[in-house]
Amino acid sequence: MNRLLCLIVLSLGLMQTAMADDNTDRMSAYLTQKFGLAKEKAQKISDAVQSAASKYSLPPALLLAIISIESRFKEKAKGANGATGLMQVVPGAHRGMLRNVKDLTEPITNIEVGSAILYGYMRSANGDMNAALKSYGGSKAYAQKVSLRVQDFAAVTPQQDAAQRADTRAAICEARPADRCAVPGNWANAFTVPAVDAVGMNGVALPSAGLPAASN
């Protein structure tokens, strides 16, 4: 029986690995076709997105949408306020996260940091992805632009299931008082990027990873 159980677990593990490889292959092929990236670079970005999405329970399509808007997949991109790399991370706004970062233009590092920043904004907004995107990009218009761009990548990325959303909600709630945690009924849509003007910032004002946070 124990041997059978081990074989089942091993088989499941191999299936999950194969599915993950298939997901990154589809992402990589799309980035090469749509944005003209070299295959090696497209694969590296796809792997980094898949890894960060899994670590922070964020939809891969969302991370790809942000990257396409912020830098159009150019890892050496520079923007206002020193914004750097694929996800246009502003070093001056996130010094604490960058103490051990030697090269913020390196794709894996940049996507990891940018995803961590977005996840932090989401935690501060009790799981409200719309508010998190507003903090990341600095305006409601930015959040709306990302929500529209997500649709371009939805077909080539894996979708987050209810269990993953629940796990992320649990992690967020664990760090916050119970009365400030999003109720389960609202959590189901946390990763669908709701309409931009549906919810405000819940009184949370945080520095943007890209543009300065907007007052509206």
TIVEX-306401 format. One record per residue (C-alpha): residue number from 1; x, y negated, z negated; residue in three letters. Coordinates in steps of 0.2 Angstrom, whole numbers, plus 2048, in hexadecimal, padded with zeros to 3 digits. Example, Ala and Ser with C-alpha at 12.3 -4.5 7.8 and 13.67 -1.06 7.14 Angstrom:
2
<site i="1" c1="83E" c2="816" c3="7D9" aa="Ala"/>
<site i="2" c1="844" c2="805" c3="7DC" aa="Ser"/>
***
This chain:
216
<site i="1" c1="800" c2="800" c3="800" aa="Met"/>
<site i="2" c1="80E" c2="7F4" c3="7FB" aa="Asn"/>
<site i="3" c1="817" c2="7F8" c3="80C" aa="Arg"/>
<site i="4" c1="806" c2="7F4" c3="815" aa="Leu"/>
<site i="5" c1="804" c2="7E4" c3="80C" aa="Leu"/>
<site i="6" c1="816" c2="7DF" c3="810" aa="Cys"/>
<site i="7" c1="813" c2="7E3" c3="823" aa="Leu"/>
<site i="8" c1="803" c2="7D8" c3="823" aa="Ile"/>
<site i="9" c1="80B" c2="7C9" c3="81B" aa="Val"/>
<site i="10" c1="81A" c2="7CB" c3="827" aa="Leu"/>
<site i="11" c1="80E" c2="7CC" c3="836" aa="Ser"/>
<site i="12" c1="805" c2="7BC" c3="830" aa="Leu"/>
<site i="13" c1="815" c2="7B3" c3="82D" aa="Gly"/>
<site i="14" c1="81A" c2="7B7" c3="83F" aa="Leu"/>
<site i="15" c1="809" c2="7B2" c3="846" aa="Met"/>
<site i="16" c1="80B" c2="7A1" c3="83D" aa="Gln"/>
<site i="17" c1="81C" c2="79F" c3="844" aa="Thr"/>
<site i="18" c1="817" c2="7A3" c3="855" aa="Ala"/>
<site i="19" c1="808" c2="797" c3="854" aa="Met"/>
<site i="20" c1="814" c2="789" c3="84D" aa="Ala"/>
<site i="21" c1="820" c2="78C" c3="85C" aa="Asp"/>
<site i="22" c1="811" c2="78B" c3="868" aa="Asp"/>
<site i="23" c1="80B" c2="77B" c3="861" aa="Asn"/>
<site i="24" c1="81C" c2="773" c3="862" aa="Thr"/>
<site i="25" c1="81E" c2="779" c3="874" aa="Asp"/>
<site i="26" c1="80E" c2="771" c3="879" aa="Arg"/>
<site i="27" c1="813" c2="761" c3="871" aa="Met"/>
<site i="28" c1="824" c2="761" c3="878" aa="Ser"/>
<site i="29" c1="81D" c2="764" c3="88A" aa="Ala"/>
<site i="30" c1="811" c2="756" c3="888" aa="Tyr"/>
<site i="31" c1="81E" c2="74A" c3="882" aa="Leu"/>
<site i="32" c1="829" c2="74E" c3="891" aa="Thr"/>
<site i="33" c1="81B" c2="74D" c3="89D" aa="Gln"/>
<site i="34" c1="812" c2="73D" c3="896" aa="Lys"/>
<site i="35" c1="821" c2="733" c3="890" aa="Phe"/>
<site i="36" c1="82F" c2="73A" c3="89A" aa="Gly"/>
<site i="37" c1="83A" c2="740" c3="88C" aa="Leu"/>
<site i="38" c1="848" c2="74D" c3="88F" aa="Ala"/>
<site i="39" c1="842" c2="75E" c3="889" aa="Lys"/>
<site i="40" c1="84F" c2="75F" c3="87B" aa="Glu"/>
<site i="41" c1="84A" c2="74E" c3="874" aa="Lys"/>
<site i="42" c1="837" c2="752" c3="876" aa="Ala"/>
<site i="43" c1="83A" c2="763" c3="86D" aa="Gln"/>
<site i="44" c1="843" c2="75A" c3="85F" aa="Lys"/>
<site i="45" c1="835" c2="74E" c3="85C" aa="Ile"/>
<site i="46" c1="828" c2="75B" c3="85D" aa="Ser"/>
<site i="47" c1="831" c2="766" c3="850" aa="Asp"/>
<site i="48" c1="833" c2="756" c3="845" aa="Ala"/>
<site i="49" c1="821" c2="751" c3="846" aa="Val"/>
<site i="50" c1="81B" c2="763" c3="843" aa="Gln"/>
<site i="51" c1="826" c2="764" c3="833" aa="Ser"/>
<site i="52" c1="821" c2="753" c3="82C" aa="Ala"/>
<site i="53" c1="80E" c2="756" c3="830" aa="Ala"/>
<site i="54" c1="80F" c2="767" c3="827" aa="Ser"/>
<site i="55" c1="818" c2="75F" c3="818" aa="Lys"/>
<site i="56" c1="80D" c2="750" c3="816" aa="Tyr"/>
<site i="57" c1="7FD" c2="758" c3="81C" aa="Ser"/>
<site i="58" c1="7FB" c2="74B" c3="82A" aa="Leu"/>
<site i="59" c1="7F4" c2="74F" c3="83B" aa="Pro"/>
<site i="60" c1="802" c2="751" c3="848" aa="Pro"/>
<site i="61" c1="7F8" c2="747" c3="854" aa="Ala"/>
<site i="62" c1="7F7" c2="738" c3="848" aa="Leu"/>
<site i="63" c1="80A" c2="738" c3="846" aa="Leu"/>
<site i="64" c1="80C" c2="739" c3="859" aa="Leu"/>
<site i="65" c1="800" c2="72B" c3="85C" aa="Ala"/>
<site i="66" c1="80A" c2="720" c3="850" aa="Ile"/>
<site i="67" c1="81A" c2="724" c3="858" aa="Ile"/>
<site i="68" c1="813" c2="720" c3="869" aa="Ser"/>
<site i="69" c1="80D" c2="70F" c3="864" aa="Ile"/>
<site i="70" c1="81C" c2="70A" c3="859" aa="Glu"/>
<site i="71" c1="82A" c2="710" c3="864" aa="Ser"/>
<site i="72" c1="823" c2="719" c3="873" aa="Arg"/>
<site i="73" c1="82F" c2="727" c3="86E" aa="Phe"/>
<site i="74" c1="83F" c2="71D" c3="86F" aa="Lys"/>
<site i="75" c1="849" c2="722" c3="85F" aa="Glu"/>
<site i="76" c1="854" c2="713" c3="860" aa="Lys"/>
<site i="77" c1="846" c2="706" c3="861" aa="Ala"/>
<site i="78" c1="847" c2="6F7" c3="857" aa="Lys"/>
<site i="79" c1="839" c2="6EB" c3="852" aa="Gly"/>
<site i="80" c1="834" c2="6DC" c3="847" aa="Ala"/>
<site i="81" c1="83B" c2="6DC" c3="835" aa="Asn"/>
<site i="82" c1="848" c2="6E9" c3="839" aa="Gly"/>
<site i="83" c1="83B" c2="6F6" c3="83D" aa="Ala"/>
<site i="84" c1="845" c2="705" c3="843" aa="Thr"/>
<site i="85" c1="843" c2="715" c3="84D" aa="Gly"/>
<site i="86" c1="835" c2="720" c3="853" aa="Leu"/>
<site i="87" c1="829" c2="71B" c3="845" aa="Met"/>
<site i="88" c1="830" c2="709" c3="843" aa="Gln"/>
<site i="89" c1="834" c2="70B" c3="831" aa="Val"/>
<site i="90" c1="839" c2="6FA" c3="829" aa="Val"/>
<site i="91" c1="848" c2="6FD" c3="81D" aa="Pro"/>
<site i="92" c1="846" c2="6EE" c3="813" aa="Gly"/>
<site i="93" c1="834" c2="6F3" c3="80E" aa="Ala"/>
<site i="94" c1="839" c2="705" c3="809" aa="His"/>
<site i="95" c1="84B" c2="704" c3="802" aa="Arg"/>
<site i="96" c1="847" c2="711" c3="7F4" aa="Gly"/>
<site i="97" c1="843" c2="71E" c3="801" aa="Met"/>
<site i="98" c1="852" c2="71B" c3="80C" aa="Leu"/>
<site i="99" c1="860" c2="71C" c3="7FF" aa="Arg"/>
<site i="100" c1="867" c2="72C" c3="807" aa="Asn"/>
<site i="101" c1="863" c2="728" c3="819" aa="Val"/>
<site i="102" c1="872" c2="725" c3="824" aa="Lys"/>
<site i="103" c1="86A" c2="723" c3="835" aa="Asp"/>
<site i="104" c1="857" c2="71E" c3="835" aa="Leu"/>
<site i="105" c1="857" c2="720" c3="848" aa="Thr"/>
<site i="106" c1="85A" c2="733" c3="847" aa="Glu"/>
<site i="107" c1="849" c2="73A" c3="84C" aa="Pro"/>
<site i="108" c1="847" c2="747" c3="83E" aa="Ile"/>
<site i="109" c1="84B" c2="73A" c3="831" aa="Thr"/>
<site i="110" c1="841" c2="72C" c3="838" aa="Asn"/>
<site i="111" c1="831" c2="737" c3="839" aa="Ile"/>
<site i="112" c1="834" c2="73E" c3="828" aa="Glu"/>
<site i="113" c1="835" c2="72D" c3="820" aa="Val"/>
<site i="114" c1="827" c2="726" c3="82B" aa="Gly"/>
<site i="115" c1="81B" c2="734" c3="826" aa="Ser"/>
<site i="116" c1="820" c2="732" c3="814" aa="Ala"/>
<site i="117" c1="81C" c2="720" c3="814" aa="Ile"/>
<site i="118" c1="80B" c2="723" c3="81C" aa="Leu"/>
<site i="119" c1="807" c2="731" c3="810" aa="Tyr"/>
<site i="120" c1="80B" c2="725" c3="802" aa="Gly"/>
<site i="121" c1="7FF" c2="718" c3="809" aa="Tyr"/>
<site i="122" c1="7F2" c2="725" c3="80A" aa="Met"/>
<site i="123" c1="7F4" c2="72A" c3="7F8" aa="Arg"/>
<site i="124" c1="7F3" c2="718" c3="7F2" aa="Ser"/>
<site i="125" c1="7E3" c2="716" c3="7FC" aa="Ala"/>
<site i="126" c1="7DB" c2="726" c3="7F4" aa="Asn"/>
<site i="127" c1="7DC" c2="730" c3="805" aa="Gly"/>
<site i="128" c1="7D5" c2="722" c3="810" aa="Asp"/>
<site i="129" c1="7DF" c2="725" c3="820" aa="Met"/>
<site i="130" c1="7D8" c2="715" c3="827" aa="Asn"/>
<site i="131" c1="7DE" c2="70A" c3="819" aa="Ala"/>
<site i="132" c1="7EF" c2="714" c3="81A" aa="Ala"/>
<site i="133" c1="7F1" c2="70F" c3="82D" aa="Leu"/>
<site i="134" c1="7EC" c2="6FD" c3="829" aa="Lys"/>
<site i="135" c1="7FB" c2="6FD" c3="81C" aa="Ser"/>
<site i="136" c1="807" c2="705" c3="828" aa="Tyr"/>
<site i="137" c1="804" c2="6FA" c3="837" aa="Gly"/>
<site i="138" c1="7FE" c2="6EA" c3="82F" aa="Gly"/>
<site i="139" c1="7EC" c2="6E8" c3="836" aa="Ser"/>
<site i="140" c1="7DB" c2="6F0" c3="839" aa="Lys"/>
<site i="141" c1="7DF" c2="6EE" c3="84C" aa="Ala"/>
<site i="142" c1="7EE" c2="6F9" c3="849" aa="Tyr"/>
<site i="143" c1="7E4" c2="707" c3="840" aa="Ala"/>
<site i="144" c1="7D7" c2="706" c3="84F" aa="Gln"/>
<site i="145" c1="7E5" c2="708" c3="85C" aa="Lys"/>
<site i="146" c1="7EC" c2="717" c3="853" aa="Val"/>
<site i="147" c1="7DB" c2="71F" c3="852" aa="Ser"/>
<site i="148" c1="7D8" c2="71D" c3="864" aa="Leu"/>
<site i="149" c1="7EA" c2="724" c3="869" aa="Arg"/>
<site i="150" c1="7E7" c2="733" c3="85E" aa="Val"/>
<site i="151" c1="7DB" c2="73A" c3="86B" aa="Gln"/>
<site i="152" c1="7E9" c2="73A" c3="878" aa="Asp"/>
<site i="153" c1="7F3" c2="747" c3="86D" aa="Phe"/>
<site i="154" c1="7E5" c2="751" c3="866" aa="Ala"/>
<site i="155" c1="7E4" c2="75E" c3="874" aa="Ala"/>
<site i="156" c1="7F7" c2="762" c3="872" aa="Val"/>
<site i="157" c1="7F8" c2="763" c3="85F" aa="Thr"/>
<site i="158" c1="7F1" c2="76F" c3="851" aa="Pro"/>
<site i="159" c1="7E2" c2="768" c3="847" aa="Gln"/>
<site i="160" c1="7E2" c2="767" c3="835" aa="Gln"/>
<site i="161" c1="7D6" c2="772" c3="82C" aa="Asp"/>
<site i="162" c1="7CB" c2="770" c3="81D" aa="Ala"/>
<site i="163" c1="7D7" c2="779" c3="811" aa="Ala"/>
<site i="164" c1="7E6" c2="76E" c3="816" aa="Gln"/>
<site i="165" c1="7DB" c2="75E" c3="813" aa="Arg"/>
<site i="166" c1="7D6" c2="765" c3="802" aa="Ala"/>
<site i="167" c1="7E8" c2="769" c3="7FD" aa="Asp"/>
<site i="168" c1="7ED" c2="757" c3="802" aa="Thr"/>
<site i="169" c1="7DF" c2="750" c3="7F8" aa="Arg"/>
<site i="170" c1="7E4" c2="75A" c3="7E9" aa="Ala"/>
<site i="171" c1="7F6" c2="753" c3="7EA" aa="Ala"/>
<site i="172" c1="7EF" c2="742" c3="7EB" aa="Ile"/>
<site i="173" c1="7E3" c2="744" c3="7DD" aa="Cys"/>
<site i="174" c1="7F0" c2="74C" c3="7D1" aa="Glu"/>
<site i="175" c1="7F9" c2="73B" c3="7D1" aa="Ala"/>
<site i="176" c1="7EA" c2="730" c3="7CE" aa="Arg"/>
<site i="177" c1="7DD" c2="72E" c3="7C1" aa="Pro"/>
<site i="178" c1="7CE" c2="738" c3="7C4" aa="Ala"/>
<site i="179" c1="7C2" c2="72A" c3="7C6" aa="Asp"/>
<site i="180" c1="7CC" c2="722" c3="7D4" aa="Arg"/>
<site i="181" c1="7CE" c2="732" c3="7DF" aa="Cys"/>
<site i="182" c1="7C4" c2="734" c3="7EF" aa="Ala"/>
<site i="183" c1="7B5" c2="73F" c3="7EC" aa="Val"/>
<site i="184" c1="7B5" c2="74F" c3="7F6" aa="Pro"/>
<site i="185" c1="7A6" c2="74A" c3="801" aa="Gly"/>
<site i="186" c1="7B1" c2="73C" c3="808" aa="Asn"/>
<site i="187" c1="7C1" c2="746" c3="80A" aa="Trp"/>
<site i="188" c1="7BB" c2="750" c3="819" aa="Ala"/>
<site i="189" c1="7BD" c2="741" c3="824" aa="Asn"/>
<site i="190" c1="7CD" c2="73B" c3="81D" aa="Ala"/>
<site i="191" c1="7D8" c2="741" c3="82C" aa="Phe"/>
<site i="192" c1="7CC" c2="73C" c3="83A" aa="Thr"/>
<site i="193" c1="7D1" c2="72A" c3="839" aa="Val"/>
<site i="194" c1="7C0" c2="722" c3="836" aa="Pro"/>
<site i="195" c1="7B9" c2="711" c3="83E" aa="Ala"/>
<site i="196" c1="7C5" c2="703" c3="83A" aa="Val"/>
<site i="197" c1="7B9" c2="6F8" c3="831" aa="Asp"/>
<site i="198" c1="7B1" c2="705" c3="827" aa="Ala"/>
<site i="199" c1="7BB" c2="704" c3="817" aa="Val"/>
<site i="200" c1="7C7" c2="6F7" c3="80F" aa="Gly"/>
<site i="201" c1="7D7" c2="6F9" c3="807" aa="Met"/>
<site i="202" c1="7D0" c2="6FD" c3="7F5" aa="Asn"/>
<site i="203" c1="7DA" c2="6EF" c3="7EE" aa="Gly"/>
<site i="204" c1="7EA" c2="6F7" c3="7F3" aa="Val"/>
<site i="205" c1="7F7" c2="6EB" c3="7FB" aa="Ala"/>
<site i="206" c1="807" c2="6F4" c3="800" aa="Leu"/>
<site i="207" c1="816" c2="6EF" c3="80C" aa="Pro"/>
<site i="208" c1="814" c2="6F5" c3="81E" aa="Ser"/>
<site i="209" c1="81F" c2="702" c3="826" aa="Ala"/>
<site i="210" c1="81E" c2="6F8" c3="836" aa="Gly"/>
<site i="211" c1="816" c2="6E7" c3="836" aa="Leu"/>
<site i="212" c1="812" c2="6DC" c3="827" aa="Pro"/>
<site i="213" c1="802" c2="6E1" c3="81E" aa="Ala"/>
<site i="214" c1="7F3" c2="6D7" c3="824" aa="Ala"/>
<site i="215" c1="7E8" c2="6CD" c3="818" aa="Ser"/>
<site i="216" c1="7D8" c2="6D2" c3="821" aa="Asn"/>
***
